[in-house]
Amino acid sequence: MWEPRFTLHGFRYVEMRGFPGVPTLENLVGRVVRSAVERTGRFTCSNPLVNQIHDTICWTFASNFQSVPQDAADRSERVAWLGDSGFLGEDLLYNFDTAAFWSKWIDDIRDTQKPDGDVPVVSPIHWRRTHDPYSRFPAWVSTYPLLVWYVYWHCDDERILTEHFEGIKALVEFLGNEAYCERAEGGEYDGSGFDPSDKREFIVPCGLGDHMEPRADGSSSFAPERTPVALTSTAYYYWDVWMLARVAEILGKKADATHYGELAAKIKGAFNREFLDEGTNQYATGSQTSNALPLSLGMVPPDREAAVARNLIDDIAINHKGHVSTGIIGINALAYALPECGAANTLYDMINRSTFPSWGYQISQGATTLWETWDGNPEEKLSYNMKMFGGIDKFFYRDLAGIRPAAPGYRRIEIKPNMVGDLSFVRAEVQTVRGSVAVDWHRDDQSLALQVSLPVNSQAHVRIPTMGLENIAIAEGGTCLWKQGSYIGDVEGISGGRLSDGYVTLEVESGTYDFRLTGNKEI
């Protein structure tokens, strides 16, 4: 009897029994091997393609958990790149219990930080030029503060802020050093065309940029061709400083909170002077990433947000026929920016496609995990199992189901489902540090059924969409609580409600609720 075992695609192994003989379906057993992180999120909806995209993303995420967030499971790049994991922090936390996993890896990043604050783009340091210079990719090293913040926000544990405050502070100081990009010049992956004489204050001109943009010819571009590298690098420099100011405030470090809050404002001002065309309300080239990234990070002047968002939506609909035209950074930015701008329908339409470039296109070509490029050209010898385009999975939980933490650790929760496209139902559940948060909604032309479950010691704003109906009434468990534009109910656990922006918002305590909205279509 012979039972050899060998690695297959980095996360499965095969057992062969009954040798001699030829492997068959009857004597091969495939098994999944990964770090012991439990599934905490469940999502399904009425659209089979969306469900398949979600499952494909989750398979990719799961196979990347190999004691570190492995980059590519099917080739000799089984290392922990920064970048993907930071941009996808919330997508991963919605789906898997990764607080301990991230805490350990964040410690690895801190342990490999140099005395001047520089952070390697692969940690633990493994291969390639990850020592000298450490970080040619400013947006990529933002993974360090991004993950610290997401773990705190989703798990309500201030210890991670305390443990990493000084490390993040050192990184921010390093990124602000005017010699930073001079050290990074000429790196193997620097496609920025960096000019050493470029000394624009608060602007970071070097980096990898919006990696893997799709091209019109059906291929993908390693270096960005639509969005300036300086825009993405400077935007994440701003975010790092903004987040550091918030952490300092939380930890009671008033002087640091003031200093870094003022620095963030200066970076934002320089960013807008450099990239915002006030005549057209376009950032830089007007690409999807150029406009979506500052919208997602709160960098757009309030009086210009609507116009910048309109430009973004028009570029998607008109210039790209509803398709994505971004790389990894832009995917994450679109997932945040479009729903916040009231354009969840636009993002849903972008996802609900099977033509190039799209997630559905990869699936139509046989993908069972996400590809490293939009096209998956085998001649490029790149990965067929890489998580970098998984940044839209948060949209399924945050916006289609509408589950969002509104305070650290889900102390307060916002439930705000979006009724978009052809969806007739959505079901989602997230196991949080306080317990299960679940949403289940079904709709037809003139009614909506919405079940919500909230854990103990939590409070929520439950925002019920009116779906454009008139004369709406809302009942909970058969008791009417909203009629003729006013809250009239006396339902235990619900303290009041108001109507604004197409939603009836109810103040709700922990418990399980069964809401039903009815109304008439406008004539």
Secondary structure, 3 states (H helix, E strand, C coil): CCCCEEEECCCEEEEECCCCCCCCCCCEEEEECCCCCCECEEEEECCHHHHHHHHHHHHHHHHHECCCECCECCCCECCCECCHHHHCHHHHHHHECCHHHHHHHHHHHHHCCCCCCCCCCECCCCCCCCCCCCCCCHHHHCHHHHHHHHHHHHHCCCHHHHHHHHHHHHHHHHHCCCCHHHHHCCCCCCCCCCCCCCCCCCCCCCCCCCCCEECCCCCEECCCCCCCHHHHHHHHHHHHHHHHHHHHHHCCCHHHHHHHHHHHHHHHHHHHHHHEECCCCEECCCCHHHHHHHHHCCCCCHHHHHHHHHHHHHHHHHHCCCCCCCCHHHHHHHHHHHHHCCCHHHHHHHHCCCCCCCHHHHHHCCCCCCCCCCCCCHHHCCCCCCHHHHHHHHHHHHHHHCEEECCHHHCEEEECCCCCCCCCEEEEEEEECCEEEEEEEEEECCEEEEEEEEEEEEEEEEEEECCCEEEEEEEECCEEEEECCEECCCCCCEEEEEEECCEEEEEEEEEEEEEEEEEEECC
